Amino acid sequence: MNLSHSIAPIVSLIAGILILLVPRLLNYIVAIYLIVIGLIGLFGTGSIRL
C-alpha cells in the first residue's frame, strides 16, 4: 500500500475546521498561507518534497 500523500489537503482540512470553530482565526490563517506561498514562490522549495 502506498502512503505518499500530499500535506496540502490535510492542512486545508485542519484550517477549515479551525475557521469553523474560531472564525477570528481566518485572518491569521490567510496571512500565514499567503506568506508561505510568497516565500515558496520567491525562493523555491529547494530540496523540500511535500
Biopython code that builds the backbone (N, CA, C, O; Angstrom):
import numpy as np
from Bio.PDB.StructureBuilder import StructureBuilder

atoms = [
    (1, "MET", "N", (0.844, -1.180, 0.000)),
    (1, "MET", "CA", (0.000, 0.000, 0.000)),
    (1, "MET", "C", (0.887, 1.239, 0.000)),
    (1, "MET", "O", (1.836, 1.332, 0.778)),
    (2, "ASN", "N", (0.573, 2.185, -0.872)),
    (2, "ASN", "CA", (1.375, 3.396, -0.994)),
    (2, "ASN", "C", (0.785, 4.490, -0.125)),
    (2, "ASN", "O", (-0.386, 4.839, -0.281)),
    (3, "LEU", "N", (1.578, 5.039, 0.789)),
    (3, "LEU", "CA", (1.090, 6.054, 1.725)),
    (3, "LEU", "C", (1.670, 7.435, 1.440)),
    (3, "LEU", "O", (1.773, 8.263, 2.345)),
    (4, "SER", "N", (2.047, 7.688, 0.201)),
    (4, "SER", "CA", (2.600, 9.005, -0.109)),
    (4, "SER", "C", (1.464, 9.967, -0.421)),
    (4, "SER", "O", (0.909, 9.958, -1.519)),
    (5, "HIS", "N", (1.130, 10.788, 0.553)),
    (5, "HIS", "CA", (0.068, 11.772, 0.404)),
    (5, "HIS", "C", (0.665, 13.174, 0.479)),
    (5, "HIS", "O", (1.704, 13.398, 1.099)),
    (6, "SER", "N", (-0.011, 14.092, -0.158)),
    (6, "SER", "CA", (0.412, 15.484, -0.085)),
    (6, "SER", "C", (-0.061, 16.075, 1.241)),
    (6, "SER", "O", (-1.088, 15.664, 1.780)),
    (7, "ILE", "N", (0.678, 17.023, 1.749)),
    (7, "ILE", "CA", (0.324, 17.636, 3.033)),
    (7, "ILE", "C", (-0.733, 18.727, 2.864)),
    (7, "ILE", "O", (-1.405, 19.082, 3.833)),
    (8, "ALA", "N", (-0.893, 19.263, 1.659)),
    (8, "ALA", "CA", (-1.825, 20.364, 1.425)),
    (8, "ALA", "C", (-3.278, 20.035, 1.797)),
    (8, "ALA", "O", (-3.923, 20.852, 2.454)),
    (9, "PRO", "N", (-3.815, 18.880, 1.405)),
    (9, "PRO", "CA", (-5.204, 18.592, 1.785)),
    (9, "PRO", "C", (-5.396, 18.469, 3.295)),
    (9, "PRO", "O", (-6.440, 18.858, 3.819)),
    (10, "ILE", "N", (-4.416, 17.941, 3.985)),
    (10, "ILE", "CA", (-4.519, 17.793, 5.441)),
    (10, "ILE", "C", (-4.506, 19.166, 6.101)),
    (10, "ILE", "O", (-5.296, 19.431, 7.007)),
    (11, "VAL", "N", (-3.607, 20.039, 5.646)),
    (11, "VAL", "CA", (-3.542, 21.395, 6.194)),
    (11, "VAL", "C", (-4.833, 22.143, 5.907)),
    (11, "VAL", "O", (-5.340, 22.859, 6.770)),
    (12, "SER", "N", (-5.369, 21.985, 4.704)),
    (12, "SER", "CA", (-6.622, 22.655, 4.340)),
    (12, "SER", "C", (-7.781, 22.183, 5.207)),
    (12, "SER", "O", (-8.608, 22.986, 5.640)),
    (13, "LEU", "N", (-7.840, 20.902, 5.454)),
    (13, "LEU", "CA", (-8.902, 20.351, 6.295)),
    (13, "LEU", "C", (-8.818, 20.886, 7.715)),
    (13, "LEU", "O", (-9.828, 21.295, 8.288)),
    (14, "ILE", "N", (-7.633, 20.886, 8.280)),
    (14, "ILE", "CA", (-7.449, 21.395, 9.645)),
    (14, "ILE", "C", (-7.778, 22.881, 9.710)),
    (14, "ILE", "O", (-8.436, 23.333, 10.648)),
    (15, "ALA", "N", (-7.320, 23.645, 8.710)),
    (15, "ALA", "CA", (-7.604, 25.084, 8.688)),
    (15, "ALA", "C", (-9.102, 25.338, 8.580)),
    (15, "ALA", "O", (-9.629, 26.222, 9.255)),
    (16, "GLY", "N", (-9.789, 24.577, 7.744)),
    (16, "GLY", "CA", (-11.232, 24.734, 7.603)),
    (16, "GLY", "C", (-11.980, 24.459, 8.892)),
    (16, "GLY", "O", (-12.910, 25.187, 9.240)),
    (17, "ILE", "N", (-11.584, 23.420, 9.598)),
    (17, "ILE", "CA", (-12.225, 23.094, 10.873)),
    (17, "ILE", "C", (-11.961, 24.190, 11.896)),
    (17, "ILE", "O", (-12.867, 24.590, 12.628)),
    (18, "LEU", "N", (-10.725, 24.675, 11.950)),
    (18, "LEU", "CA", (-10.398, 25.743, 12.896)),
    (18, "LEU", "C", (-11.176, 27.020, 12.598)),
    (18, "LEU", "O", (-11.621, 27.709, 13.515)),
    (19, "ILE", "N", (-11.340, 27.336, 11.302)),
    (19, "ILE", "CA", (-12.099, 28.533, 10.941)),
    (19, "ILE", "C", (-13.556, 28.391, 11.351)),
    (19, "ILE", "O", (-14.172, 29.360, 11.794)),
    (20, "LEU", "N", (-14.112, 27.195, 11.209)),
    (20, "LEU", "CA", (-15.497, 26.979, 11.642)),
    (20, "LEU", "C", (-15.630, 27.119, 13.152)),
    (20, "LEU", "O", (-16.615, 27.673, 13.641)),
    (21, "LEU", "N", (-14.651, 26.622, 13.887)),
    (21, "LEU", "CA", (-14.726, 26.665, 15.350)),
    (21, "LEU", "C", (-14.407, 28.054, 15.897)),
    (21, "LEU", "O", (-15.062, 28.526, 16.826)),
    (22, "VAL", "N", (-13.406, 28.700, 15.323)),
    (22, "VAL", "CA", (-12.961, 30.010, 15.802)),
    (22, "VAL", "C", (-12.817, 30.939, 14.590)),
    (22, "VAL", "O", (-11.728, 31.039, 14.024)),
    (23, "PRO", "N", (-13.890, 31.614, 14.185)),
    (23, "PRO", "CA", (-13.844, 32.448, 12.973)),
    (23, "PRO", "C", (-12.787, 33.552, 13.009)),
    (23, "PRO", "O", (-12.346, 34.001, 11.951)),
    (24, "ARG", "N", (-12.372, 34.000, 14.187)),
    (24, "ARG", "CA", (-11.338, 35.044, 14.271)),
    (24, "ARG", "C", (-9.998, 34.558, 13.748)),
    (24, "ARG", "O", (-9.130, 35.372, 13.434)),
    (25, "LEU", "N", (-9.813, 33.239, 13.648)),
    (25, "LEU", "CA", (-8.543, 32.706, 13.145)),
    (25, "LEU", "C", (-8.392, 32.890, 11.642)),
    (25, "LEU", "O", (-7.296, 32.719, 11.108)),
    (26, "LEU", "N", (-9.474, 33.236, 10.950)),
    (26, "LEU", "CA", (-9.425, 33.342, 9.488)),
    (26, "LEU", "C", (-8.339, 34.310, 9.038)),
    (26, "LEU", "O", (-7.588, 34.006, 8.111)),
    (27, "ASN", "N", (-8.247, 35.464, 9.676)),
    (27, "ASN", "CA", (-7.232, 36.448, 9.286)),
    (27, "ASN", "C", (-5.823, 35.882, 9.422)),
    (27, "ASN", "O", (-4.992, 36.068, 8.533)),
    (28, "TYR", "N", (-5.552, 35.202, 10.511)),
    (28, "TYR", "CA", (-4.219, 34.652, 10.738)),
    (28, "TYR", "C", (-3.900, 33.522, 9.766)),
    (28, "TYR", "O", (-2.790, 33.443, 9.240)),
    (29, "ILE", "N", (-4.870, 32.656, 9.533)),
    (29, "ILE", "CA", (-4.644, 31.522, 8.633)),
    (29, "ILE", "C", (-4.377, 32.015, 7.217)),
    (29, "ILE", "O", (-3.461, 31.526, 6.555)),
    (30, "VAL", "N", (-5.168, 32.978, 6.746)),
    (30, "VAL", "CA", (-4.962, 33.517, 5.401)),
    (30, "VAL", "C", (-3.615, 34.224, 5.316)),
    (30, "VAL", "O", (-2.898, 34.067, 4.328)),
    (31, "ALA", "N", (-3.261, 35.001, 6.337)),
    (31, "ALA", "CA", (-1.981, 35.706, 6.323)),
    (31, "ALA", "C", (-0.804, 34.732, 6.281)),
    (31, "ALA", "O", (0.131, 34.921, 5.503)),
    (32, "ILE", "N", (-0.847, 33.706, 7.106)),
    (32, "ILE", "CA", (0.235, 32.717, 7.129)),
    (32, "ILE", "C", (0.326, 31.994, 5.791)),
    (32, "ILE", "O", (1.422, 31.771, 5.277)),
    (33, "TYR", "N", (-0.822, 31.627, 5.227)),
    (33, "TYR", "CA", (-0.846, 30.952, 3.937)),
    (33, "TYR", "C", (-0.206, 31.823, 2.854)),
    (33, "TYR", "O", (0.622, 31.345, 2.078)),
    (34, "LEU", "N", (-0.589, 33.096, 2.802)),
    (34, "LEU", "CA", (-0.043, 33.981, 1.783)),
    (34, "LEU", "C", (1.456, 34.190, 1.952)),
    (34, "LEU", "O", (2.188, 34.246, 0.964)),
    (35, "ILE", "N", (1.919, 34.305, 3.193)),
    (35, "ILE", "CA", (3.349, 34.463, 3.447)),
    (35, "ILE", "C", (4.114, 33.222, 3.002)),
    (35, "ILE", "O", (5.158, 33.336, 2.359)),
    (36, "VAL", "N", (3.610, 32.049, 3.334)),
    (36, "VAL", "CA", (4.291, 30.803, 2.964)),
    (36, "VAL", "C", (4.326, 30.641, 1.445)),
    (36, "VAL", "O", (5.369, 30.299, 0.887)),
    (37, "ILE", "N", (3.205, 30.881, 0.772)),
    (37, "ILE", "CA", (3.165, 30.757, -0.687)),
    (37, "ILE", "C", (4.102, 31.784, -1.330)),
    (37, "ILE", "O", (4.773, 31.476, -2.316)),
    (38, "GLY", "N", (4.151, 32.994, -0.781)),
    (38, "GLY", "CA", (5.057, 34.015, -1.299)),
    (38, "GLY", "C", (6.513, 33.624, -1.150)),
    (38, "GLY", "O", (7.304, 33.808, -2.076)),
    (39, "LEU", "N", (6.876, 33.085, 0.008)),
    (39, "LEU", "CA", (8.261, 32.662, 0.236)),
    (39, "LEU", "C", (8.642, 31.504, -0.672)),
    (39, "LEU", "O", (9.754, 31.459, -1.199)),
    (40, "ILE", "N", (7.721, 30.571, -0.853)),
    (40, "ILE", "CA", (7.995, 29.445, -1.756)),
    (40, "ILE", "C", (8.157, 29.958, -3.177)),
    (40, "ILE", "O", (9.016, 29.477, -3.917)),
    (41, "GLY", "N", (7.341, 30.932, -3.567)),
    (41, "GLY", "CA", (7.457, 31.499, -4.901)),
    (41, "GLY", "C", (8.773, 32.233, -5.117)),
    (41, "GLY", "O", (9.356, 32.163, -6.199)),
    (42, "LEU", "N", (9.238, 32.933, -4.096)),
    (42, "LEU", "CA", (10.489, 33.680, -4.218)),
    (42, "LEU", "C", (11.722, 32.786, -4.194)),
    (42, "LEU", "O", (12.620, 32.923, -5.025)),
    (43, "PHE", "N", (11.753, 31.880, -3.241)),
    (43, "PHE", "CA", (12.958, 31.082, -3.028)),
    (43, "PHE", "C", (12.883, 29.669, -3.589)),
    (43, "PHE", "O", (13.905, 28.989, -3.680)),
    (44, "GLY", "N", (11.700, 29.220, -3.965)),
    (44, "GLY", "CA", (11.548, 27.846, -4.438)),
    (44, "GLY", "C", (11.534, 26.875, -3.272)),
    (44, "GLY", "O", (11.798, 27.255, -2.131)),
    (45, "THR", "N", (11.234, 25.653, -3.557)),
    (45, "THR", "CA", (11.169, 24.650, -2.484)),
    (45, "THR", "C", (12.516, 24.019, -2.215)),
    (45, "THR", "O", (12.703, 23.398, -1.169)),
    (46, "GLY", "N", (13.462, 24.157, -3.130)),
    (46, "GLY", "CA", (14.785, 23.574, -2.909)),
    (46, "GLY", "C", (14.696, 22.070, -2.819)),
    (46, "GLY", "O", (14.259, 21.417, -3.767)),
    (47, "SER", "N", (15.097, 21.515, -1.711)),
    (47, "SER", "CA", (15.076, 20.063, -1.545)),
    (47, "SER", "C", (13.869, 19.589, -0.770)),
    (47, "SER", "O", (13.779, 18.408, -0.435)),
    (48, "ILE", "N", (12.916, 20.502, -0.470)),
    (48, "ILE", "CA", (11.721, 20.111, 0.282)),
    (48, "ILE", "C", (10.765, 19.402, -0.652)),
    (48, "ILE", "O", (10.400, 19.940, -1.697)),
    (49, "ARG", "N", (10.359, 18.213, -0.289)),
    (49, "ARG", "CA", (9.401, 17.435, -1.076)),
    (49, "ARG", "C", (8.148, 17.237, -0.256)),
    (49, "ARG", "O", (8.118, 16.395, 0.642)),
    (50, "LEU", "N", (7.094, 18.015, -0.558)),
    (50, "LEU", "CA", (5.835, 17.896, 0.187)),
    (50, "LEU", "C", (4.835, 17.080, -0.580)),
    (50, "LEU", "O", (3.717, 16.873, -0.110)),
]
sb = StructureBuilder()
sb.init_structure("model")
sb.init_model(0)
sb.init_chain("A")
sb.init_seg("    ")
for serial, (resi, resn, name, xyz) in enumerate(atoms, 1):
    if name == "N":
        sb.init_residue(resn, " ", resi, " ")
    sb.init_atom(name, np.array(xyz, "f"), 0.0, 1.0, " ", f" {name:<3s}", serial, name[0])
structure = sb.get_structure()
